[in-house]
Amino acid sequence: MAKKETPLMTQYNTIKAKYPDALLLFRVGDFYETFGTDAIKTSQILGIVLTKRANGEGHIELAGFPHHSVDSYLPKLVRAGLR
């Protein structure tokens, strides 16, 4: 039996599949969140906490930051070679 994804992760994975080489910053409320390998890269580059989020029956890596911090974090991600 396949694990059931949450609706948020289904939407995220659909978009990510279209742009697999891009880091996807996904706006969730007042935060930009990254998931999976994007979250691992983001946490390492920005020095922010890597945590996990429930994804249906499993968990996925998560790293995020407040939306009002995008002007300071986005240039760091771009300088690190991410698009």
PDB file with SEQRES, HELIX, SHEET and CRYST1 records, atoms N, CA, C and O in Angstrom:
SEQRES   1 A   83  MET ALA LYS LYS GLU THR PRO LEU MET THR GLN TYR ASN          
SEQRES   2 A   83  THR ILE LYS ALA LYS TYR PRO ASP ALA LEU LEU LEU PHE          
SEQRES   3 A   83  ARG VAL GLY ASP PHE TYR GLU THR PHE GLY THR ASP ALA          
SEQRES   4 A   83  ILE LYS THR SER GLN ILE LEU GLY ILE VAL LEU THR LYS          
SEQRES   5 A   83  ARG ALA ASN GLY GLU GLY HIS ILE GLU LEU ALA GLY PHE          
SEQRES   6 A   83  PRO HIS HIS SER VAL ASP SER TYR LEU PRO LYS LEU VAL          
SEQRES   7 A   83  ARG ALA GLY LEU ARG                                          
HELIX    1 AA1 PRO A    7  LYS A   18  1                                  12    
HELIX    2 AA2 GLY A   36  LEU A   46  1                                  11    
HELIX    3 AA3 HIS A   67  SER A   69  5                                   3    
HELIX    4 AA4 VAL A   70  ARG A   79  1                                  10    
SHEET    1 AA1 4 PHE A  26  VAL A  28  0                                        
SHEET    2 AA1 4 PHE A  31  PHE A  35 -1                                        
SHEET    3 AA1 4 GLY A  58  PRO A  66 -1                                        
SHEET    4 AA1 4 THR A  51  ASN A  55 -1                                        
CRYST1    1.000    1.000    1.000  90.00  90.00  90.00 P 1           1          
ATOM      1  N   MET A   1       0.842  -1.191   0.000  1.00  0.00           N  
ATOM      2  CA  MET A   1       0.000   0.000   0.000  1.00  0.00           C  
ATOM      3  C   MET A   1       0.885   1.252   0.000  1.00  0.00           C  
ATOM      4  O   MET A   1       1.776   1.386   0.839  1.00  0.00           O  
ATOM      5  N   ALA A   2       0.640   2.142  -0.920  1.00  0.00           N  
ATOM      6  CA  ALA A   2       1.433   3.373  -1.025  1.00  0.00           C  
ATOM      7  C   ALA A   2       1.069   4.333   0.094  1.00  0.00           C  
ATOM      8  O   ALA A   2      -0.068   4.374   0.563  1.00  0.00           O  
ATOM      9  N   LYS A   3       2.068   5.103   0.509  1.00  0.00           N  
ATOM     10  CA  LYS A   3       1.808   6.104   1.542  1.00  0.00           C  
ATOM     11  C   LYS A   3       0.959   7.225   0.956  1.00  0.00           C  
ATOM     12  O   LYS A   3       1.188   7.661  -0.172  1.00  0.00           O  
ATOM     13  N   LYS A   4      -0.004   7.680   1.713  1.00  0.00           N  
ATOM     14  CA  LYS A   4      -0.856   8.774   1.258  1.00  0.00           C  
ATOM     15  C   LYS A   4      -0.216  10.099   1.639  1.00  0.00           C  
ATOM     16  O   LYS A   4       0.112  10.336   2.801  1.00  0.00           O  
ATOM     17  N   GLU A   5      -0.045  10.959   0.638  1.00  0.00           N  
ATOM     18  CA  GLU A   5       0.518  12.288   0.883  1.00  0.00           C  
ATOM     19  C   GLU A   5      -0.576  13.232   1.361  1.00  0.00           C  
ATOM     20  O   GLU A   5      -1.758  13.054   1.067  1.00  0.00           O  
ATOM     21  N   THR A   6      -0.141  14.240   2.108  1.00  0.00           N  
ATOM     22  CA  THR A   6      -1.070  15.302   2.468  1.00  0.00           C  
ATOM     23  C   THR A   6      -1.356  16.132   1.216  1.00  0.00           C  
ATOM     24  O   THR A   6      -0.553  16.121   0.282  1.00  0.00           O  
ATOM     25  N   PRO A   7      -2.485  16.853   1.175  1.00  0.00           N  
ATOM     26  CA  PRO A   7      -2.773  17.702   0.011  1.00  0.00           C  
ATOM     27  C   PRO A   7      -1.661  18.727  -0.253  1.00  0.00           C  
ATOM     28  O   PRO A   7      -1.337  18.999  -1.409  1.00  0.00           O  
ATOM     29  N   LEU A   8      -1.079  19.295   0.803  1.00  0.00           N  
ATOM     30  CA  LEU A   8       0.009  20.255   0.628  1.00  0.00           C  
ATOM     31  C   LEU A   8       1.185  19.609  -0.081  1.00  0.00           C  
ATOM     32  O   LEU A   8       1.751  20.195  -1.003  1.00  0.00           O  
ATOM     33  N   MET A   9       1.558  18.406   0.339  1.00  0.00           N  
ATOM     34  CA  MET A   9       2.710  17.741  -0.265  1.00  0.00           C  
ATOM     35  C   MET A   9       2.402  17.265  -1.681  1.00  0.00           C  
ATOM     36  O   MET A   9       3.301  17.212  -2.520  1.00  0.00           O  
ATOM     37  N   THR A  10       1.152  16.919  -1.958  1.00  0.00           N  
ATOM     38  CA  THR A  10       0.772  16.561  -3.320  1.00  0.00           C  
ATOM     39  C   THR A  10       0.972  17.761  -4.244  1.00  0.00           C  
ATOM     40  O   THR A  10       1.519  17.626  -5.338  1.00  0.00           O  
ATOM     41  N   GLN A  11       0.527  18.932  -3.796  1.00  0.00           N  
ATOM     42  CA  GLN A  11       0.700  20.155  -4.582  1.00  0.00           C  
ATOM     43  C   GLN A  11       2.182  20.480  -4.745  1.00  0.00           C  
ATOM     44  O   GLN A  11       2.635  20.788  -5.847  1.00  0.00           O  
ATOM     45  N   TYR A  12       2.931  20.412  -3.656  1.00  0.00           N  
ATOM     46  CA  TYR A  12       4.364  20.689  -3.698  1.00  0.00           C  
ATOM     47  C   TYR A  12       5.061  19.755  -4.697  1.00  0.00           C  
ATOM     48  O   TYR A  12       5.827  20.215  -5.544  1.00  0.00           O  
ATOM     49  N   ASN A  13       4.799  18.460  -4.597  1.00  0.00           N  
ATOM     50  CA  ASN A  13       5.472  17.481  -5.447  1.00  0.00           C  
ATOM     51  C   ASN A  13       5.093  17.637  -6.917  1.00  0.00           C  
ATOM     52  O   ASN A  13       5.916  17.370  -7.794  1.00  0.00           O  
ATOM     53  N   THR A  14       3.869  18.063  -7.201  1.00  0.00           N  
ATOM     54  CA  THR A  14       3.448  18.313  -8.577  1.00  0.00           C  
ATOM     55  C   THR A  14       4.261  19.459  -9.178  1.00  0.00           C  
ATOM     56  O   THR A  14       4.734  19.365 -10.311  1.00  0.00           O  
ATOM     57  N   ILE A  15       4.421  20.542  -8.414  1.00  0.00           N  
ATOM     58  CA  ILE A  15       5.204  21.690  -8.893  1.00  0.00           C  
ATOM     59  C   ILE A  15       6.679  21.315  -8.993  1.00  0.00           C  
ATOM     60  O   ILE A  15       7.340  21.644  -9.978  1.00  0.00           O  
ATOM     61  N   LYS A  16       7.189  20.636  -7.990  1.00  0.00           N  
ATOM     62  CA  LYS A  16       8.607  20.253  -7.969  1.00  0.00           C  
ATOM     63  C   LYS A  16       8.941  19.348  -9.150  1.00  0.00           C  
ATOM     64  O   LYS A  16      10.039  19.440  -9.699  1.00  0.00           O  
ATOM     65  N   ALA A  17       8.030  18.488  -9.549  1.00  0.00           N  
ATOM     66  CA  ALA A  17       8.264  17.594 -10.682  1.00  0.00           C  
ATOM     67  C   ALA A  17       8.441  18.375 -11.983  1.00  0.00           C  
ATOM     68  O   ALA A  17       9.155  17.928 -12.881  1.00  0.00           O  
ATOM     69  N   LYS A  18       7.804  19.528 -12.090  1.00  0.00           N  
ATOM     70  CA  LYS A  18       7.936  20.364 -13.286  1.00  0.00           C  
ATOM     71  C   LYS A  18       9.269  21.101 -13.319  1.00  0.00           C  
ATOM     72  O   LYS A  18       9.765  21.438 -14.395  1.00  0.00           O  
ATOM     73  N   TYR A  19       9.853  21.355 -12.150  1.00  0.00           N  
ATOM     74  CA  TYR A  19      11.097  22.122 -12.025  1.00  0.00           C  
ATOM     75  C   TYR A  19      12.069  21.389 -11.101  1.00  0.00           C  
ATOM     76  O   TYR A  19      12.429  21.914 -10.047  1.00  0.00           O  
ATOM     77  N   PRO A  20      12.493  20.193 -11.480  1.00  0.00           N  
ATOM     78  CA  PRO A  20      13.296  19.373 -10.555  1.00  0.00           C  
ATOM     79  C   PRO A  20      14.655  19.966 -10.190  1.00  0.00           C  
ATOM     80  O   PRO A  20      15.196  19.650  -9.130  1.00  0.00           O  
ATOM     81  N   ASP A  21      15.217  20.820 -11.048  1.00  0.00           N  
ATOM     82  CA  ASP A  21      16.539  21.380 -10.779  1.00  0.00           C  
ATOM     83  C   ASP A  21      16.485  22.703 -10.011  1.00  0.00           C  
ATOM     84  O   ASP A  21      17.520  23.276  -9.673  1.00  0.00           O  
ATOM     85  N   ALA A  22      15.277  23.176  -9.742  1.00  0.00           N  
ATOM     86  CA  ALA A  22      15.122  24.446  -9.027  1.00  0.00           C  
ATOM     87  C   ALA A  22      14.775  24.184  -7.562  1.00  0.00           C  
ATOM     88  O   ALA A  22      14.085  23.221  -7.228  1.00  0.00           O  
ATOM     89  N   LEU A  23      15.271  25.065  -6.706  1.00  0.00           N  
ATOM     90  CA  LEU A  23      14.876  25.032  -5.300  1.00  0.00           C  
ATOM     91  C   LEU A  23      13.476  25.643  -5.221  1.00  0.00           C  
ATOM     92  O   LEU A  23      13.261  26.766  -5.678  1.00  0.00           O  
ATOM     93  N   LEU A  24      12.539  24.917  -4.651  1.00  0.00           N  
ATOM     94  CA  LEU A  24      11.163  25.407  -4.570  1.00  0.00           C  
ATOM     95  C   LEU A  24      10.899  25.967  -3.182  1.00  0.00           C  
ATOM     96  O   LEU A  24      10.855  25.228  -2.198  1.00  0.00           O  
ATOM     97  N   LEU A  25      10.722  27.288  -3.115  1.00  0.00           N  
ATOM     98  CA  LEU A  25      10.294  27.944  -1.879  1.00  0.00           C  
ATOM     99  C   LEU A  25       8.776  27.958  -1.916  1.00  0.00           C  
ATOM    100  O   LEU A  25       8.180  28.601  -2.781  1.00  0.00           O  
ATOM    101  N   PHE A  26       8.153  27.262  -0.996  1.00  0.00           N  
ATOM    102  CA  PHE A  26       6.708  27.075  -0.995  1.00  0.00           C  
ATOM    103  C   PHE A  26       6.114  27.900   0.136  1.00  0.00           C  
ATOM    104  O   PHE A  26       6.404  27.647   1.306  1.00  0.00           O  
ATOM    105  N   ARG A  27       5.291  28.877  -0.197  1.00  0.00           N  
ATOM    106  CA  ARG A  27       4.707  29.770   0.818  1.00  0.00           C  
ATOM    107  C   ARG A  27       3.602  29.031   1.566  1.00  0.00           C  
ATOM    108  O   ARG A  27       2.615  28.588   0.978  1.00  0.00           O  
ATOM    109  N   VAL A  28       3.795  28.910   2.879  1.00  0.00           N  
ATOM    110  CA  VAL A  28       2.814  28.281   3.753  1.00  0.00           C  
ATOM    111  C   VAL A  28       2.570  29.262   4.896  1.00  0.00           C  
ATOM    112  O   VAL A  28       3.384  29.379   5.812  1.00  0.00           O  
ATOM    113  N   GLY A  29       1.442  29.961   4.831  1.00  0.00           N  
ATOM    114  CA  GLY A  29       1.157  30.972   5.842  1.00  0.00           C  
ATOM    115  C   GLY A  29       2.188  32.083   5.778  1.00  0.00           C  
ATOM    116  O   GLY A  29       2.402  32.677   4.722  1.00  0.00           O  
ATOM    117  N   ASP A  30       2.826  32.364   6.903  1.00  0.00           N  
ATOM    118  CA  ASP A  30       3.821  33.428   6.982  1.00  0.00           C  
ATOM    119  C   ASP A  30       5.243  32.951   6.724  1.00  0.00           C  
ATOM    120  O   ASP A  30       6.196  33.690   6.975  1.00  0.00           O  
ATOM    121  N   PHE A  31       5.401  31.724   6.226  1.00  0.00           N  
ATOM    122  CA  PHE A  31       6.721  31.146   6.021  1.00  0.00           C  
ATOM    123  C   PHE A  31       6.928  30.676   4.595  1.00  0.00           C  
ATOM    124  O   PHE A  31       5.980  30.301   3.905  1.00  0.00           O  
ATOM    125  N   TYR A  32       8.185  30.702   4.161  1.00  0.00           N  
ATOM    126  CA  TYR A  32       8.606  29.990   2.964  1.00  0.00           C  
ATOM    127  C   TYR A  32       9.208  28.692   3.465  1.00  0.00           C  
ATOM    128  O   TYR A  32      10.116  28.703   4.296  1.00  0.00           O  
ATOM    129  N   GLU A  33       8.707  27.574   2.963  1.00  0.00           N  
ATOM    130  CA  GLU A  33       9.184  26.271   3.402  1.00  0.00           C  
ATOM    131  C   GLU A  33       9.790  25.515   2.231  1.00  0.00           C  
ATOM    132  O   GLU A  33       9.381  25.670   1.080  1.00  0.00           O  
ATOM    133  N   THR A  34      10.774  24.695   2.560  1.00  0.00           N  
ATOM    134  CA  THR A  34      11.395  23.798   1.595  1.00  0.00           C  
ATOM    135  C   THR A  34      11.296  22.394   2.165  1.00  0.00           C  
ATOM    136  O   THR A  34      11.253  22.209   3.381  1.00  0.00           O  
ATOM    137  N   PHE A  35      11.261  21.409   1.283  1.00  0.00           N  
ATOM    138  CA  PHE A  35      11.054  20.029   1.722  1.00  0.00           C  
ATOM    139  C   PHE A  35      12.077  19.096   1.085  1.00  0.00           C  
ATOM    140  O   PHE A  35      12.655  19.400   0.042  1.00  0.00           O  
ATOM    141  N   GLY A  36      12.287  17.958   1.733  1.00  0.00           N  
ATOM    142  CA  GLY A  36      13.162  16.913   1.193  1.00  0.00           C  
ATOM    143  C   GLY A  36      14.590  17.395   1.007  1.00  0.00           C  
ATOM    144  O   GLY A  36      15.150  18.056   1.881  1.00  0.00           O  
ATOM    145  N   THR A  37      15.180  17.059  -0.142  1.00  0.00           N  
ATOM    146  CA  THR A  37      16.578  17.436  -0.391  1.00  0.00           C  
ATOM    147  C   THR A  37      16.733  18.955  -0.469  1.00  0.00           C  
ATOM    148  O   THR A  37      17.784  19.488  -0.113  1.00  0.00           O  
ATOM    149  N   ASP A  38      15.689  19.660  -0.932  1.00  0.00           N  
ATOM    150  CA  ASP A  38      15.739  21.128  -0.930  1.00  0.00           C  
ATOM    151  C   ASP A  38      15.894  21.655   0.495  1.00  0.00           C  
ATOM    152  O   ASP A  38      16.623  22.618   0.727  1.00  0.00           O  
ATOM    153  N   ALA A  39      15.214  21.029   1.439  1.00  0.00           N  
ATOM    154  CA  ALA A  39      15.292  21.462   2.839  1.00  0.00           C  
ATOM    155  C   ALA A  39      16.687  21.224   3.407  1.00  0.00           C  
ATOM    156  O   ALA A  39      17.212  22.047   4.158  1.00  0.00           O  
ATOM    157  N   ILE A  40      17.271  20.109   3.046  1.00  0.00           N  
ATOM    158  CA  ILE A  40      18.623  19.807   3.534  1.00  0.00           C  
ATOM    159  C   ILE A  40      19.604  20.859   3.013  1.00  0.00           C  
ATOM    160  O   ILE A  40      20.403  21.395   3.779  1.00  0.00           O  
ATOM    161  N   LYS A  41      19.544  21.155   1.709  1.00  0.00           N  
ATOM    162  CA  LYS A  41      20.419  22.177   1.122  1.00  0.00           C  
ATOM    163  C   LYS A  41      20.170  23.539   1.752  1.00  0.00           C  
ATOM    164  O   LYS A  41      21.112  24.243   2.116  1.00  0.00           O  
ATOM    165  N   THR A  42      18.903  23.909   1.879  1.00  0.00           N  
ATOM    166  CA  THR A  42      18.544  25.224   2.428  1.00  0.00           C  
ATOM    167  C   THR A  42      19.057  25.389   3.849  1.00  0.00           C  
ATOM    168  O   THR A  42      19.611  26.434   4.190  1.00  0.00           O  
ATOM    169  N   SER A  43      18.881  24.372   4.678  1.00  0.00           N  
ATOM    170  CA  SER A  43      19.321  24.478   6.069  1.00  0.00           C  
ATOM    171  C   SER A  43      20.836  24.615   6.154  1.00  0.00           C  
ATOM    172  O   SER A  43      21.345  25.354   6.998  1.00  0.00           O  
ATOM    173  N   GLN A  44      21.559  23.911   5.291  1.00  0.00           N  
ATOM    174  CA  GLN A  44      23.021  23.990   5.300  1.00  0.00           C  
ATOM    175  C   GLN A  44      23.504  25.352   4.817  1.00  0.00           C  
ATOM    176  O   GLN A  44      24.401  25.941   5.420  1.00  0.00           O  
ATOM    177  N   ILE A  45      22.921  25.850   3.743  1.00  0.00           N  
ATOM    178  CA  ILE A  45      23.358  27.124   3.170  1.00  0.00           C  
ATOM    179  C   ILE A  45      23.007  28.295   4.080  1.00  0.00           C  
ATOM    180  O   ILE A  45      23.822  29.195   4.281  1.00  0.00           O  
ATOM    181  N   LEU A  46      21.797  28.282   4.629  1.00  0.00           N  
ATOM    182  CA  LEU A  46      21.331  29.414   5.431  1.00  0.00           C  
ATOM    183  C   LEU A  46      21.632  29.274   6.919  1.00  0.00           C  
ATOM    184  O   LEU A  46      21.475  30.232   7.676  1.00  0.00           O  
ATOM    185  N   GLY A  47      22.060  28.099   7.340  1.00  0.00           N  
ATOM    186  CA  GLY A  47      22.326  27.881   8.761  1.00  0.00           C  
ATOM    187  C   GLY A  47      21.051  27.904   9.592  1.00  0.00           C  
ATOM    188  O   GLY A  47      21.045  28.395  10.721  1.00  0.00           O  
ATOM    189  N   ILE A  48      19.964  27.365   9.023  1.00  0.00           N  
ATOM    190  CA  ILE A  48      18.696  27.314   9.760  1.00  0.00           C  
ATOM    191  C   ILE A  48      18.392  25.870  10.135  1.00  0.00           C  
ATOM    192  O   ILE A  48      19.006  24.939   9.614  1.00  0.00           O  
ATOM    193  N   VAL A  49      17.453  25.696  11.029  1.00  0.00           N  
ATOM    194  CA  VAL A  49      17.126  24.378  11.578  1.00  0.00           C  
ATOM    195  C   VAL A  49      16.476  23.486  10.520  1.00  0.00           C  
ATOM    196  O   VAL A  49      15.595  23.920   9.778  1.00  0.00           O  
ATOM    197  N   LEU A  50      16.920  22.250  10.467  1.00  0.00           N  
ATOM    198  CA  LEU A  50      16.298  21.219   9.646  1.00  0.00           C  
ATOM    199  C   LEU A  50      15.418  20.388  10.562  1.00  0.00           C  
ATOM    200  O   LEU A  50      15.879  19.867  11.577  1.00  0.00           O  
ATOM    201  N   THR A  51      14.166  20.268  10.203  1.00  0.00           N  
ATOM    202  CA  THR A  51      13.233  19.501  11.014  1.00  0.00           C  
ATOM    203  C   THR A  51      12.475  18.552  10.107  1.00  0.00           C  
ATOM    204  O   THR A  51      12.872  18.346   8.960  1.00  0.00           O  
ATOM    205  N   LYS A  52      11.393  17.974  10.598  1.00  0.00           N  
ATOM    206  CA  LYS A  52      10.577  17.071   9.791  1.00  0.00           C  
ATOM    207  C   LYS A  52       9.118  17.465   9.923  1.00  0.00           C  
ATOM    208  O   LYS A  52       8.690  18.020  10.935  1.00  0.00           O  
ATOM    209  N   ARG A  53       8.363  17.162   8.872  1.00  0.00           N  
ATOM    210  CA  ARG A  53       6.932  17.457   8.833  1.00  0.00           C  
ATOM    211  C   ARG A  53       6.202  16.155   8.524  1.00  0.00           C  
ATOM    212  O   ARG A  53       6.680  15.331   7.744  1.00  0.00           O  
ATOM    213  N   ALA A  54       5.047  15.982   9.141  1.00  0.00           N  
ATOM    214  CA  ALA A  54       4.227  14.821   8.826  1.00  0.00           C  
ATOM    215  C   ALA A  54       3.788  14.908   7.370  1.00  0.00           C  
ATOM    216  O   ALA A  54       3.389  15.967   6.887  1.00  0.00           O  
ATOM    217  N   ASN A  55       3.872  13.775   6.684  1.00  0.00           N  
ATOM    218  CA  ASN A  55       3.446  13.696   5.286  1.00  0.00           C  
ATOM    219  C   ASN A  55       2.611  12.438   5.139  1.00  0.00           C  
ATOM    220  O   ASN A  55       3.111  11.394   4.719  1.00  0.00           O  
ATOM    221  N   GLY A  56       1.342  12.541   5.486  1.00  0.00           N  
ATOM    222  CA  GLY A  56       0.493  11.357   5.453  1.00  0.00           C  
ATOM    223  C   GLY A  56       0.960  10.383   6.514  1.00  0.00           C  
ATOM    224  O   GLY A  56       0.934  10.691   7.705  1.00  0.00           O  
ATOM    225  N   GLU A  57       1.390   9.198   6.076  1.00  0.00           N  
ATOM    226  CA  GLU A  57       1.821   8.168   7.020  1.00  0.00           C  
ATOM    227  C   GLU A  57       3.304   8.258   7.364  1.00  0.00           C  
ATOM    228  O   GLU A  57       3.785   7.515   8.219  1.00  0.00           O  
ATOM    229  N   GLY A  58       4.030   9.156   6.711  1.00  0.00           N  
ATOM    230  CA  GLY A  58       5.463   9.281   6.959  1.00  0.00           C  
ATOM    231  C   GLY A  58       5.848  10.703   7.309  1.00  0.00           C  
ATOM    232  O   GLY A  58       5.002  11.518   7.679  1.00  0.00           O  
ATOM    233  N   HIS A  59       7.135  10.991   7.188  1.00  0.00           N  
ATOM    234  CA  HIS A  59       7.664  12.328   7.461  1.00  0.00           C  
ATOM    235  C   HIS A  59       8.599  12.737   6.336  1.00  0.00           C  
ATOM    236  O   HIS A  59       9.145  11.890   5.629  1.00  0.00           O  
ATOM    237  N   ILE A  60       8.779  14.045   6.176  1.00  0.00           N  
ATOM    238  CA  ILE A  60       9.697  14.584   5.183  1.00  0.00           C  
ATOM    239  C   ILE A  60      10.479  15.726   5.820  1.00  0.00           C  
ATOM    240  O   ILE A  60       9.965  16.429   6.691  1.00  0.00           O  
ATOM    241  N   GLU A  61      11.729  15.910   5.380  1.00  0.00           N  
ATOM    242  CA  GLU A  61      12.554  16.995   5.900  1.00  0.00           C  
ATOM    243  C   GLU A  61      11.912  18.338   5.560  1.00  0.00           C  
ATOM    244  O   GLU A  61      11.270  18.500   4.523  1.00  0.00           O  
ATOM    245  N   LEU A  62      12.107  19.294   6.469  1.00  0.00           N  
ATOM    246  CA  LEU A  62      11.526  20.628   6.326  1.00  0.00           C  
ATOM    247  C   LEU A  62      12.503  21.657   6.863  1.00  0.00           C  
ATOM    248  O   LEU A  62      13.086  21.481   7.933  1.00  0.00           O  
ATOM    249  N   ALA A  63      12.677  22.739   6.104  1.00  0.00           N  
ATOM    250  CA  ALA A  63      13.425  23.908   6.577  1.00  0.00           C  
ATOM    251  C   ALA A  63      12.694  25.128   6.035  1.00  0.00           C  
ATOM    252  O   ALA A  63      12.362  25.181   4.850  1.00  0.00           O  
ATOM    253  N   GLY A  64      12.445  26.101   6.894  1.00  0.00           N  
ATOM    254  CA  GLY A  64      11.710  27.269   6.452  1.00  0.00           C  
ATOM    255  C   GLY A  64      12.147  28.524   7.172  1.00  0.00           C  
ATOM    256  O   GLY A  64      12.876  28.489   8.164  1.00  0.00           O  
ATOM    257  N   PHE A  65      11.669  29.645   6.630  1.00  0.00           N  
ATOM    258  CA  PHE A  65      11.980  30.939   7.235  1.00  0.00           C  
ATOM    259  C   PHE A  65      10.805  31.883   7.014  1.00  0.00           C  
ATOM    260  O   PHE A  65      10.028  31.697   6.078  1.00  0.00           O  
ATOM    261  N   PRO A  66      10.669  32.905   7.878  1.00  0.00           N  
ATOM    262  CA  PRO A  66       9.556  33.849   7.751  1.00  0.00           C  
ATOM    263  C   PRO A  66       9.594  34.572   6.399  1.00  0.00           C  
ATOM    264  O   PRO A  66      10.667  34.912   5.900  1.00  0.00           O  
ATOM    265  N   HIS A  67       8.430  34.798   5.821  1.00  0.00           N  
ATOM    266  CA  HIS A  67       8.353  35.428   4.497  1.00  0.00           C  
ATOM    267  C   HIS A  67       9.007  36.798   4.468  1.00  0.00           C  
ATOM    268  O   HIS A  67       9.535  37.207   3.434  1.00  0.00           O  
ATOM    269  N   HIS A  68       8.983  37.508   5.576  1.00  0.00           N  
ATOM    270  CA  HIS A  68       9.577  38.846   5.593  1.00  0.00           C  
ATOM    271  C   HIS A  68      11.112  38.813   5.571  1.00  0.00           C  
ATOM    272  O   HIS A  68      11.751  39.860   5.468  1.00  0.00           O  
ATOM    273  N   SER A  69      11.702  37.621   5.667  1.00  0.00           N  
ATOM    274  CA  SER A  69      13.163  37.478   5.609  1.00  0.00           C  
ATOM    275  C   SER A  69      13.655  37.087   4.223  1.00  0.00           C  
ATOM    276  O   SER A  69      14.852  36.869   4.035  1.00  0.00           O  
ATOM    277  N   VAL A  70      12.757  36.994   3.252  1.00  0.00           N  
ATOM    278  CA  VAL A  70      13.144  36.509   1.925  1.00  0.00           C  
ATOM    279  C   VAL A  70      14.211  37.391   1.282  1.00  0.00           C  
ATOM    280  O   VAL A  70      15.065  36.883   0.556  1.00  0.00           O  
ATOM    281  N   ASP A  71      14.180  38.696   1.531  1.00  0.00           N  
ATOM    282  CA  ASP A  71      15.168  39.587   0.918  1.00  0.00           C  
ATOM    283  C   ASP A  71      16.587  39.341   1.424  1.00  0.00           C  
ATOM    284  O   ASP A  71      17.550  39.667   0.730  1.00  0.00           O  
ATOM    285  N   SER A  72      16.731  38.781   2.604  1.00  0.00           N  
ATOM    286  CA  SER A  72      18.079  38.472   3.090  1.00  0.00           C  
ATOM    287  C   SER A  72      18.478  37.025   2.767  1.00  0.00           C  
ATOM    288  O   SER A  72      19.656  36.754   2.535  1.00  0.00           O  
ATOM    289  N   TYR A  73      17.523  36.103   2.750  1.00  0.00           N  
ATOM    290  CA  TYR A  73      17.852  34.700   2.498  1.00  0.00           C  
ATOM    291  C   TYR A  73      17.955  34.343   1.026  1.00  0.00           C  
ATOM    292  O   TYR A  73      18.813  33.544   0.651  1.00  0.00           O  
ATOM    293  N   LEU A  74      17.104  34.913   0.179  1.00  0.00           N  
ATOM    294  CA  LEU A  74      17.107  34.557  -1.236  1.00  0.00           C  
ATOM    295  C   LEU A  74      18.459  34.814  -1.919  1.00  0.00           C  
ATOM    296  O   LEU A  74      18.939  33.950  -2.652  1.00  0.00           O  
ATOM    297  N   PRO A  75      19.084  35.983  -1.698  1.00  0.00           N  
ATOM    298  CA  PRO A  75      20.407  36.201  -2.324  1.00  0.00           C  
ATOM    299  C   PRO A  75      21.449  35.165  -1.899  1.00  0.00           C  
ATOM    300  O   PRO A  75      22.306  34.793  -2.700  1.00  0.00           O  
ATOM    301  N   LYS A  76      21.389  34.699  -0.664  1.00  0.00           N  
ATOM    302  CA  LYS A  76      22.338  33.666  -0.201  1.00  0.00           C  
ATOM    303  C   LYS A  76      22.139  32.372  -0.965  1.00  0.00           C  
ATOM    304  O   LYS A  76      23.109  31.703  -1.322  1.00  0.00           O  
ATOM    305  N   LEU A  77      20.901  32.018  -1.216  1.00  0.00           N  
ATOM    306  CA  LEU A  77      20.607  30.801  -1.953  1.00  0.00           C  
ATOM    307  C   LEU A  77      21.062  30.905  -3.404  1.00  0.00           C  
ATOM    308  O   LEU A  77      21.602  29.950  -3.962  1.00  0.00           O  
ATOM    309  N   VAL A  78      20.843  32.060  -4.007  1.00  0.00           N  
ATOM    310  CA  VAL A  78      21.264  32.287  -5.390  1.00  0.00           C  
ATOM    311  C   VAL A  78      22.792  32.290  -5.492  1.00  0.00           C  
ATOM    312  O   VAL A  78      23.352  31.697  -6.414  1.00  0.00           O  
ATOM    313  N   ARG A  79      23.461  32.950  -4.558  1.00  0.00           N  
ATOM    314  CA  ARG A  79      24.935  32.960  -4.565  1.00  0.00           C  
ATOM    315  C   ARG A  79      25.515  31.564  -4.394  1.00  0.00           C  
ATOM    316  O   ARG A  79      26.625  31.282  -4.847  1.00  0.00           O  
ATOM    317  N   ALA A  80      24.753  30.687  -3.734  1.00  0.00           N  
ATOM    318  CA  ALA A  80      25.210  29.309  -3.541  1.00  0.00           C  
ATOM    319  C   ALA A  80      24.987  28.454  -4.795  1.00  0.00           C  
ATOM    320  O   ALA A  80      25.306  27.266  -4.817  1.00  0.00           O  
ATOM    321  N   GLY A  81      24.436  29.083  -5.834  1.00  0.00           N  
ATOM    322  CA  GLY A  81      24.270  28.375  -7.105  1.00  0.00           C  
ATOM    323  C   GLY A  81      22.904  27.788  -7.331  1.00  0.00           C  
ATOM    324  O   GLY A  81      22.692  27.086  -8.319  1.00  0.00           O  
ATOM    325  N   LEU A  82      21.965  28.057  -6.436  1.00  0.00           N  
ATOM    326  CA  LEU A  82      20.621  27.513  -6.606  1.00  0.00           C  
ATOM    327  C   LEU A  82      19.779  28.470  -7.436  1.00  0.00           C  
ATOM    328  O   LEU A  82      20.013  29.679  -7.447  1.00  0.00           O  
ATOM    329  N   ARG A  83      18.805  27.914  -8.125  1.00  0.00           N  
ATOM    330  CA  ARG A  83      17.874  28.767  -8.869  1.00  0.00           C  
ATOM    331  C   ARG A  83      16.463  28.492  -8.415  1.00  0.00           C  
ATOM    332  O   ARG A  83      15.522  29.107  -8.917  1.00  0.00           O  
TER     333      ARG A  83                                                      
END                                                                             
